[in-house]
Amino acid sequence: MFEYMNFHIAPWGWELSVYFFLIGTAGMAYALATAPVMFGGRFEALRPLQLPGLVLAFVIVLICGPLLIHDLGQPMRFLYPILYFHWTSPLSWGSLFLLMFAACVVLFWWFDRAGNTAPLKPLAIIGSLLGLSMPLYTGNDLMVQTTREVWATPWIPVLFVVLSVTSGAAALAVIGMIRKTDDADASKILHAVMLSGVATTLFLFLGLLLSFLYGSEEMQLGWHILNDQFAMQVWLLTLVVGILAPLALLVRPDIGRRPQILAVAGIASLIGAYAFREVILVAGQLPQLYY
Amino acid sequence: MPIGLQAEPSAGVAGKKRWAMVIDLRRCIGCMACVAACKAEYDVPLGVWRTIVKVKDTGQYPNTKRHFLPRLCNHCDNPPCVRNCPTEATYKHEEGYVLQRYERCIACRTCMAACPYNARHVLPNSRTRVKIGGVVDKCTFCEHRVSNNLVPACVQTCLGRSRIFGDLNDPNSEVHKLVGGMPTVTLKSEKGTKPQVYYIKPAQQIVNQIYSPPESYAAKSDAEAFYRHNKGRQFFGGVL
């Protein structure tokens, strides 16, 4: 039998899944870090995590900028998505939001350090919205690729936001344990955020499973490739480590609110949040490599 | 007009041109002259293509048949690559071409992810003769030739006159007559991209196998070598 075909690269590799994961974590870390300013009341318990949260968000932005620029074929043109802004491209919006988010992180820290409290609340609100728009736009970036069936569903941005909510809270829980800021109220808030995030992720994972199994030829091929080449990421890292393990640790509040347990569940859900994104990214691309 | 384009689709608009291609698969002999002509016209580097002819044998000896499927950018009337480009580097020409501004492209590869036909590629940075590299490239329907009253290089060289090019809006053009008078199909029309490369009588087998991994030993080996070369991964996300 004779056969001749050309082979294609998948356009987006590990750089994108790392970026999706990191920037989502930064967005929610900022939202939680600024929650005491934004809401006050019971969220004052998160005050000890404010500076670590801001530093985490800032460090991640410092990593993500060069990572994204390095990923471009023309790194010196990294400002073009803003200079030649194209309103129908989520990537243009994302570039703009990323810059504004970074500015909010720096300004919030600056005004807080200077003791100028007046701009803090607006910066907390705007920055948190921008922070959560990071996973939203990365999800939209996939969702608008309507010719890739795995991505072209409205729940992808929702999934990315939920994963970010979990991973931001998880990162702060780990930092809290390392810094020994044992505050029962803070643990209670982080526990509630993580538990609801992981539980929602489980439902979204099941939804993905069903859409693969009942989907079109392309979806089923995607499912076959995932099970063939990325089974560890799907079943072990995403489902077992990333969803079921933290769910088991967090489901009983009396156990789940202990800082050590919260941190272990946090690390597991961080692994899952990354693996789930990687799975989604490859599942959308691999079915078309031979087309 | 579909959102995000820079020009209205011109198909069926009086007084405007709408360039299109018809590929008559009854005439294609799989000689690859079109691929060679395209490579020569644009100095297309090794490992990437603006146009390709997929070949597949079907059936069992002695009842076998060889199928060909020439492929290129479909210059869609509703191109997702244009809509998704963050810098408007790729744009819709008013005569139907989907073109690329190299000086604006950042090679974020969003257009490649958006294209359902895998019709785009990244030009390597290491080119010696033509210095354009590190940007996304694609078939242009040889716009530079067509604007000088020539046909695209692949059409010019096609031995069996399988590839036919012309103005779909011109009632006297061959493509208009073929699209109007023959049963033609377009690829992945269900994706809503309104592709403007029409095929006459494609074999269902070769259209169906588009998602399939290679079956023959040689093609499998080629695929494995390709992906191994590209940083040893199953796929590769960067610029070669």
Interface residues (C-beta under 8 A of the other chain):
Chain A: M1 F2 E3 Y4 M5 N6 F7 H8 I9 A10 P11 W12 G13 W14 E15 L16 D71 L72 G73 Q74 R77 F78 Y80 P81 L83 Y84 H86 W87 T88 S89 P90 L91 S92 S95 D141 V144 Q145 T146 T147 R148 E217 E218 L221 Q229 V282 G284 Q285 L286 P287 Q288 L289 Y290 Y291
Chain B: I3 G4 W49 I52 V53 K54 V55 K56 D57 R66 P80 R83 N84 C85 P86 T87 E88 A89 R104 C105 I106 A107 C108 R109 T110 M112 A113 A114 C115 P116 Y117 N118 H121 V122 N125 G134 V135 V136 K188 K191 G192 T193 I210 Y211 S212 P213 P214 E215 S216 A218 A219 D222 A223 F226 Y227 N230 R233 Q234 F235 F236 G237 G238 V239 L240
